């Protein structure tokens, strides 16, 4: 047997962050969204937007705890509802302007491509292996992430991309992994998933019948956000009800450049 496909996590695996980027992005979002509302004759302060965004995130966390997700437009609907205390609903003609304000901070304070990403993707493509992406989105929707990967010259390598806001469920739910397997036309046991998160990437992939490579690297992580227990970054690293002893990757690497050797090692072990 051999590894026929490799899937990747996105954040802190293929995309890296700089310290403080998460907060800078949030501050930009509060200001831009407040400005957009003003232009739509919904006059709210930056502080009101900040409070509404906290309520949006709290509501999302409850949904995400069920390994489910909502669309980008549903996030905007929640934002309008919370910022107006339920007195206003999202109008169709508002979507473009509010979406631009909500999403553009991602491009104003962008992540950066893991320096090893392109060479690893090129190697896998040249080896004839299918390549997938399995990404839990946060406040940045799949269409923006897809566009960023294209601008970085990385999109062309992927045979399939799964963004949770577009399909309605999230890692570690087995369904998102099995969807990727079907789209890649490969049995789960012939796929290896590469990701940094012990619960959603390693435990999730193994529970779905994939093999799993744990990318254990401190580089490219927003350590300021990780230190804040209330941040989405910190909350995403929670093991929840999964015990650490239950999480056993097939291989652990400290550099994405080690994927080649890790995949070859796994194939020898199969």
C-alpha positions in Angstrom: 0.0 0.0 0.0 1.0 3.6 -0.4 -0.1 7.1 0.5 -2.2 8.3 -2.4 -3.3 11.7 -1.1 -2.1 14.2 1.5 -4.4 16.7 3.1 -3.3 19.8 5.0 -4.6 22.1 7.7 -4.3 25.8 6.7 -3.8 28.0 9.7 -0.4 27.6 11.5 0.5 24.8 9.1 0.5 26.3 5.6 -0.2 29.9 6.7 1.7 31.6 9.4 0.9 34.5 11.6 2.9 37.3 13.3 2.6 38.1 16.9 -0.3 40.5 17.5 -1.8 40.0 14.1 -5.1 38.6 15.5 -5.7 41.7 17.6 -4.6 44.1 14.8 -7.1 42.4 12.5 -9.9 42.7 15.1 -9.3 46.4 15.7 -9.4 47.1 11.9 -12.6 45.1 11.7 -14.4 47.1 14.4 -13.5 50.4 12.8 -14.4 49.3 9.2 -17.7 47.6 10.2 -18.8 50.7 12.2 -18.0 52.9 9.1 -19.9 50.6 6.8 -23.0 50.6 9.1 -22.8 54.4 9.2 -22.9 54.5 5.4 -26.0 52.3 5.5 -27.7 54.7 7.9 -27.3 52.4 10.9 -25.4 54.6 13.3 -23.4 52.6 15.8 -20.1 53.2 17.5 -16.9 51.3 17.2 -17.5 50.1 20.8 -21.0 48.8 19.9 -19.5 46.9 17.0 -16.8 45.4 19.3 -19.5 44.3 21.7 -21.6 42.8 18.9 -18.5 40.9 17.5 -18.0 39.4 21.0 -21.6 38.2 20.9 -21.1 36.9 17.4 -18.0 34.9 18.5 -19.8 33.6 21.6 -22.7 32.3 19.4 -20.2 30.8 16.9 -18.4 29.0 19.7 -21.6 27.2 20.7 -22.1 26.1 17.1 -18.5 25.1 16.7 -18.6 23.0 19.9 -21.0 20.8 17.9 -18.5 20.6 15.1 -21.0 22.5 12.9 -20.5 25.8 11.1 -22.5 28.6 9.5 -22.0 30.5 6.3 -20.4 33.9 6.0 -23.8 35.5 5.3 -25.2 33.9 8.5 -22.3 35.5 10.4 -23.3 38.9 8.9 -26.9 38.2 9.9 -25.8 37.6 13.5 -23.7 40.7 13.5 -26.6 42.9 12.4 -28.9 41.3 14.9 -26.5 41.8 17.8 -25.4 45.3 16.9 -29.0 46.5 16.7 -30.3 44.5 19.7 -32.6 42.6 17.4 -34.3 45.6 15.9 -32.8 45.3 12.4 -32.3 42.4 10.1 -29.7 42.1 7.3 -30.9 43.4 4.0 -29.8 41.9 0.8 -28.4 45.2 -0.5 -26.2 45.5 2.6 -24.4 42.3 2.1 -21.6 43.4 -0.2 -20.7 46.5 1.9 -20.7 44.7 5.2 -18.9 41.7 3.8 -16.1 44.0 2.5 -15.7 45.6 5.9 -15.8 42.3 7.7 -13.3 40.5 5.4 -10.9 43.2 4.3 -8.9 43.3 7.6 -7.7 39.8 6.6 -6.0 41.3 3.6 -4.9 44.5 5.5 -3.2 42.3 8.1 -2.4 39.2 6.1 -0.8 35.9 7.2 2.2 34.7 5.3 2.8 31.4 3.5 4.9 28.9 5.3 8.3 29.2 3.6 8.4 25.4 3.0 4.8 25.2 1.7 5.5 25.7 -2.1 8.4 23.2 -2.3 6.4 20.6 -0.3 3.3 21.0 -2.5 5.5 20.8 -5.7 7.1 17.6 -4.4 3.7 16.0 -3.7 2.3 17.0 -7.0 5.3 15.7 -8.9 5.0 12.4 -6.9 1.5 11.9 -8.3 -0.2 12.3 -5.0 -3.5 14.1 -4.7 -3.5 17.2 -2.5 -6.4 18.5 -0.3 -7.0 21.2 2.2 -9.3 20.8 5.2 -9.8 24.1 7.0 -11.9 25.2 9.9 -12.7 28.8 9.1 -13.1 31.5 11.8 -14.2 35.0 10.9 -12.4 34.9 7.5 -14.6 33.0 5.0 -13.4 30.3 2.6 -13.7 32.5 -0.5 -11.2 35.0 1.0 -8.8 32.2 2.0 -9.1 30.7 -1.5 -8.3 34.1 -3.0 -5.3 34.5 -0.8 -3.9 31.1 -1.7 -4.3 32.0 -5.3 -2.4 35.3 -4.9 0.4 33.3 -3.2 0.6 30.9 -6.2 -0.4 27.9 -4.0 -4.0 27.3 -5.0 -3.1 25.5 -8.2 -1.6 22.6 -6.3 -4.9 21.5 -4.6 -7.3 19.0 -6.0 -9.9 19.8 -3.4 -10.4 22.4 -0.7 -12.9 22.0 2.2 -13.8 25.2 4.1 -16.1 24.6 7.0 -18.2 27.7 6.4 -19.0 26.4 3.0 -19.9 22.8 3.9 -21.5 23.2 7.3 -19.3 21.1 9.6 -15.8 21.3 11.0 -12.9 19.2 12.1 -12.7 17.0 14.1 -16.0 15.7 12.7 -15.3 12.7 10.6 -17.6 14.0 7.9 -15.3 16.7 6.7 -12.5 14.2 6.4 -14.7 11.6 4.6 -15.9 14.4 2.2 -12.3 15.1 1.3 -11.6 11.4 0.8 -14.6 11.1 -1.6 -13.6 14.2 -3.5 -10.0 13.0 -3.8 -11.4 9.6 -4.8 -9.2 7.9 -2.3 -9.8 5.5 0.7 -9.3 7.2 4.0 -6.6 4.7 5.0 -4.5 5.8 2.0 -4.6 9.5 3.0 -2.4 11.3 5.5 -3.4 14.6 7.1 -0.9 17.2 8.2 -1.8 19.7 10.8 -0.7 21.4 14.0 -3.8 21.0 16.2 -3.7 17.9 18.3 -7.5 17.5 18.7 -9.0 18.7 15.4 -6.1 17.6 13.1 -4.5 14.6 14.7 -7.3 13.1 16.7 -9.9 14.1 14.1 -8.0 12.6 11.2 -7.2 9.4 13.0 -10.8 9.0 14.1 -11.8 9.3 10.4 -9.4 6.5 9.4 -6.7 8.8 8.0 -3.1 8.7 9.0 -1.9 11.8 10.8 1.3 13.8 10.8 1.5 16.3 13.7 3.2 19.6 12.7 4.7 20.7 16.0 6.3 24.0 15.4 6.3 27.3 17.4 7.1 29.4 14.4 4.4 31.4 12.7 2.0 31.3 15.6 0.5 34.5 17.2 1.8 33.9 20.7 0.1 37.0 22.0 -3.3 35.6 20.9 -2.5 32.2 22.3 -1.7 33.7 25.7 -5.2 35.2 25.9 -7.6 32.5 27.1 -10.5 34.3 25.6 -9.1 34.5 22.1 -10.3 32.3 19.3 -6.7 31.1 18.8 -6.4 29.9 22.4 -9.9 28.3 22.4 -9.1 26.4 19.2 -6.3 24.7 21.0 -8.5 23.2 23.7 -8.6 19.4 23.8 -12.2 19.5 25.0 -13.2 16.1 26.2 -10.3 14.4 24.4 -7.5 13.1 26.7 -4.0 13.9 25.5 -3.2 10.2 25.8 -5.8 9.4 23.2 -4.0 11.5 20.6 -1.3 9.5 18.9 0.0 10.9 15.6 1.7 8.5 13.2 4.6 10.9 12.8 5.6 14.2 14.3 7.6 16.8 12.4 9.0 20.2 13.4 9.3 21.6 9.9 6.9 21.4 6.9 9.9 20.5 4.8 10.0 17.1 6.7 6.7 16.0 5.1 8.5 14.3 2.2 10.5 12.1 4.6 7.5 11.5 6.9 5.3 10.3 4.0 8.1 8.0 2.7 8.5 6.6 6.2 4.7 6.0 6.5 4.7 4.2 3.2 7.5 1.9 4.4 5.5 1.1 7.5 2.2 0.3 5.7 
